[in-house]
Amino acid sequence: MNAIIIDDESSGRKTIRSFITKYAPKLQIIAEAESVKTGIEVIHNNQPDVVFLDIRMNDGTGFDLLEKLGAITFQLIFVTAYEEHAIKAFKYSAVDYLLKPLDPDDFIASVSKLKKQSKLEEIEQKVELLLQNNNKIEKIALPTLSGLNMIKICDIVHCESDNNYTNFHLIDGSKLLVSRTLKEYDEMLSSSGFYRTHKSHLVNVKYIVEYIKGEGGIVKLENGDHVEVSRRRKDGLIQVLAG
């Protein structure tokens, strides 16, 4: 696979080069760039399979580059210093990213995914959602057996664990079986108004219409579902509901 590195710092480009040489020798670096402008040029001129893209550059951001580029015909790995909003946007959009300073294990894991991500249509969907979420996070990319589903966060009523999968219950009554664990979505959605009522349940608090007391209790949701509350999560839920 042919790779391009876009980073405004020569030290950043050098680090990625050395990581590719050491941990991903099947990747061939065909070009480098140090700005949004030159990045667009080298992508157009070289048609890479994968691009390692920095977020912050002297003449703009990696998001700016993608907006100006148009069609996405390559796989993408963002490389960034810690930026809370950007990382949240990556996670919600299912776009891969690496944090500086680079960690070898994280790098190897990201590169290994490249072999699995061959559908350009899905890559374009992810990038389109990423650009939307960079302004305001409203949707989440959910990988199912049939493909990638872009779902409004406000339409998710609750999520239910199913071993290594998660069932998403939506406000229109439909369900989606997603190939990731509930723990991943708990970490992601807890900052968007969701509360883990039980080891098997994650609830969108705005859809709770009634809390029924018990050892732990039960919450009744707007769609008619009843979801269990564990004893150890009861007090936290009551605090959330009290506002």
C-alpha positions in Angstrom: 0.0 0.0 0.0 1.2 3.5 -0.9 1.3 6.1 1.9 1.5 9.8 2.2 2.5 11.7 5.4 1.1 15.2 5.9 2.5 17.1 8.9 3.8 20.7 9.2 6.6 19.6 11.6 9.6 17.8 10.1 10.0 15.9 13.4 6.4 14.6 13.1 7.0 13.4 9.6 10.3 11.8 10.6 8.6 9.9 13.5 5.9 8.5 11.2 8.6 7.5 8.7 10.6 5.6 11.3 7.4 3.9 12.7 6.4 2.7 9.2 9.9 1.4 8.5 10.0 -0.5 11.8 6.4 -1.6 12.3 4.7 -1.5 8.9 7.3 -2.3 6.2 4.6 -3.2 3.7 3.6 0.4 3.5 5.6 2.4 0.9 5.9 6.2 1.5 5.5 7.8 -1.8 5.3 11.5 -0.8 5.2 13.9 2.1 3.7 17.4 2.6 3.9 20.1 5.3 0.7 22.1 4.8 -2.9 21.9 3.7 -2.0 23.3 0.2 0.9 21.0 -0.5 -1.1 18.1 1.0 -3.8 18.5 -1.5 -1.3 18.7 -4.3 0.6 15.5 -3.3 -2.7 13.6 -2.9 -3.9 14.6 -6.3 -0.5 13.8 -7.9 0.1 10.5 -6.2 -3.3 8.8 -5.5 -2.3 7.1 -2.2 -3.9 4.2 -0.6 -3.5 5.7 2.9 -2.8 9.2 4.3 -1.4 10.0 7.7 -2.8 13.4 8.4 -2.0 15.9 11.1 -4.8 18.1 12.5 -3.0 21.4 13.1 -0.9 22.9 10.3 0.3 26.4 9.6 -2.2 27.1 6.9 -5.2 25.3 8.3 -6.4 22.0 9.7 -6.7 18.4 8.4 -10.4 19.0 8.4 -9.9 21.9 6.0 -7.8 19.7 3.7 -10.6 17.1 3.5 -13.3 19.7 2.8 -11.2 21.2 0.0 -10.2 17.8 -1.4 -13.6 16.6 -2.5 -13.8 12.8 -3.1 -11.9 10.6 -0.7 -10.2 7.7 -2.5 -7.9 6.6 0.3 -7.9 5.3 3.8 -7.1 7.8 6.6 -5.3 7.9 9.9 -5.3 11.2 11.8 -2.2 12.0 13.9 -2.8 14.6 16.6 -1.8 16.0 19.9 -4.6 15.6 22.5 -7.6 17.8 21.5 -10.7 16.7 23.4 -13.3 17.9 20.8 -11.4 16.5 17.8 -10.9 13.1 19.5 -14.6 13.0 20.4 -15.4 13.7 16.7 -13.1 10.9 15.6 -14.8 8.4 18.0 -18.3 9.3 17.0 -17.4 9.1 13.3 -15.5 5.9 13.6 -12.4 7.5 12.1 -9.0 6.1 13.2 -6.5 8.4 14.9 -3.2 8.3 16.7 -2.1 10.5 19.6 1.3 12.2 19.7 3.7 11.1 21.0 3.1 8.0 19.0 2.8 4.7 20.8 4.1 1.6 18.9 1.2 -0.6 20.0 -1.4 2.0 18.9 0.4 2.5 15.6 0.5 -1.3 14.9 -3.2 -1.6 15.7 -4.2 1.3 13.4 -2.1 0.0 10.5 -3.5 -3.5 10.9 -7.0 -2.1 10.4 -6.1 -0.8 7.0 -6.3 -4.3 5.6 -9.9 -4.6 6.7 -11.1 -1.2 5.5 -11.5 -1.6 1.8 -14.9 -0.1 1.1 -14.3 3.5 -0.2 -18.0 4.2 0.2 -17.8 3.6 4.0 -14.6 5.7 4.2 -16.4 8.6 2.5 -19.3 8.2 4.9 -17.0 8.4 7.9 -15.2 11.5 6.6 -18.5 13.2 5.8 -19.8 12.5 9.3 -16.4 13.6 10.8 -16.7 17.0 9.0 -20.2 17.4 10.3 -19.3 16.3 13.9 -16.3 18.7 13.9 -18.8 21.6 14.0 -21.4 20.0 16.3 -21.6 16.4 17.3 -25.1 15.1 16.4 -24.6 11.7 14.8 -22.7 8.5 15.5 -21.4 5.9 13.1 -22.5 2.4 14.0 -21.0 -0.6 12.3 -23.5 -3.4 11.7 -23.3 -6.6 9.7 -25.0 -4.9 6.8 -22.7 -1.8 6.8 -22.2 1.5 8.5 -25.3 3.3 9.9 -25.2 7.0 10.6 -27.6 7.6 13.5 -28.7 10.8 15.3 -27.7 10.5 18.9 -31.0 12.1 20.0 -32.8 9.1 18.4 -31.1 6.5 20.6 -33.4 5.5 23.5 -31.1 2.9 25.1 -28.3 0.4 24.4 -28.3 -3.2 25.6 -25.3 -5.5 25.9 -25.3 -8.7 23.9 -21.9 -10.3 24.8 -19.4 -8.6 22.5 -22.2 -6.8 20.6 -24.6 -4.0 21.5 -28.3 -3.6 20.7 -29.3 0.0 20.0 -33.0 0.7 20.6 -34.1 3.7 18.5 -37.1 6.0 19.1 -38.9 4.8 15.9 -39.0 1.3 17.4 -36.2 -0.2 15.3 -33.1 -1.9 16.6 -29.5 -2.2 15.4 -27.1 -4.9 16.4 -23.7 -3.3 16.5 -20.4 -5.1 16.5 -18.8 -3.4 19.5 -19.2 -3.7 23.3 -21.5 -1.7 25.5 -18.4 -0.5 27.5 -17.1 1.3 24.4 -20.4 3.1 23.9 -20.6 3.9 27.6 -17.3 5.7 27.4 -18.4 7.5 24.3 -22.0 8.5 25.1 -21.7 9.3 28.8 -20.9 12.9 27.9 -24.0 13.1 25.7 -26.7 12.6 28.3 -26.5 8.8 28.7 -26.3 6.9 32.0 -25.2 3.3 32.6 -28.0 2.0 34.8 -26.8 -1.6 34.8 -23.8 -3.6 33.5 -26.0 -4.5 30.6 -27.9 -1.2 30.0 -27.0 2.3 28.9 -29.9 4.8 28.8 -30.5 8.1 27.2 -31.7 10.0 30.3 -34.0 12.4 28.3 -36.2 9.4 27.5 -36.8 8.3 31.1 -40.4 8.9 32.0 -40.5 7.1 35.4 -38.3 5.6 38.0 -39.9 2.6 39.8 -38.3 2.0 43.2 -36.9 -1.4 44.2 -33.6 -2.9 45.4 -32.1 -1.2 42.4 -35.2 -0.3 40.6 -36.5 0.0 37.0 -36.7 2.9 34.7 -39.6 3.2 32.3 -38.7 4.8 28.9 -40.7 6.8 26.5 -40.9 4.0 24.0 -42.5 1.7 26.6 -39.3 -0.3 27.4 -38.5 -1.1 31.0 -34.8 -1.2 31.9 -33.2 -2.6 35.1 -31.2 -0.4 37.5 -28.5 -2.1 39.5 -28.3 -1.4 43.3 -24.9 0.2 43.0 -25.9 2.5 40.2 -29.2 3.6 41.8 -28.0 6.6 43.8 -26.1 8.0 40.8 -29.2 7.7 38.6 -31.3 9.5 41.2 -28.8 12.3 41.3 -28.9 12.6 37.5 -32.7 12.7 37.5 -32.7 15.3 40.2 -30.7 17.5 37.9 
